[in-house]
Amino acid sequence: MAVSSAPLRLVALCCAVVLPSCGEHAVPPSSGASALGAARTASQSSLQAPSPKCYETKQTPQTLQSTVTFYGYPDNSPPGRQIAHPVIHRLAGGDGTWCNPTTFATEPKNDKIIPYGIKIYVPYMKQYFIREDDCTNSGMQHLGCHKIWVDLWIGGDAKSDFKAVINCENSLTKGHTVPIILWPKANLPVARPGPIYRDAPPPYGTCFGKPGHG
């Protein structure tokens, strides 16, 4: 679950839901050589990566002013990628696109207007997010999240430079509320799809397209 451990930033808990790839009908071989070729083709087909399922939601946009903060592997509670309410991911993740929005958290008091599974769009990040987690007040500063406040998953893993992840969170956090869109349209622009924080290049990775720092 998300916890807060930085000014105006809370915290909570990457795998997209995928569908198994469809099998192919084998054509009866006419010779031993063709049978071998068919077997090889079937084997190669079975190794192909399945296509991700597109997560669809209603598109009835509503804009709210919200505090927006970030959390990742090191300041999740407990540290890791666990999330409280998986919807399309078993662990916190996503790539910020309409089909595979990234995990976010908010406080349970917002369940009616920001329910689990809702998709939001954050204009200043130009990415989509899905609620799969709760905010907690178990972080180092015990801030929790209050009123309309969303905590966006930034990424990271056990091999990340933890300080670089936290610095990335802080650098992207605004000191004031910003607009967010609930139930957004599907055709909004997406910037830098993929994890917001990435481990490469070492040692401090990349923070939303910019070099990280420890």
C-alpha positions, 0 to 999 in steps of 0.5 A: 500500500502507498505510504508518504515519505516526502513533502507532499508525497504519499506512498502504496504498492508490474505486470499487465494482465495478458491473454494466452495466445491462440493456438494454430491449427497444424496442417497434416504433413505430407512427408517426414520433412514437412512434419519436422517443419510443422513441428518447428513452426508450432514450437516457435509459435508457442514461444511468442509473447502473448498480446496484452489485453486492453483495459476498457472503462467508460469515457465520461470525463470529470476534471478535479483538482488534486494533490498528486504525489508518487511512490515506488519500490523503496517507499511502498508499504512494505517495500516492494510492488505489492498492491491492496486491490489488484485489478489488471496487475498482480503487482504495481505496474503499467505503462501509462497508456489507455490500454495499460494504465499505471497503478495509483493509490488514494485514501479509502474515503475517496472510494465513491468518487475514485473507486478501484478500477477507475482510470484517470489521466494526469495532464501534466504527466500526459499518462493514464493511471488505474486505481489498484491501491490504498494510501496509508499513513505508515510512511516515515512522515505519517502523512497519509493522503487527505481529501482528493489526493492521488499517489502514482506508481513510479517504478523501481525494483530491488536493484534500483538506487533507492535514493534515485527513486525517491529523488525522482518522486520528489522532482515530479511532485508539484507544490500545489494541486493540479487537474486530474481527469476521472473516466477520461477519453481514450484518445489523449496524448501519452508521453514516454510510455513505460515506467516513470522511473527506469534503472538504466543507465546505471547507477541512477537510472532515468526519471521520466526521460531525464538522467536520475541522481542519487 
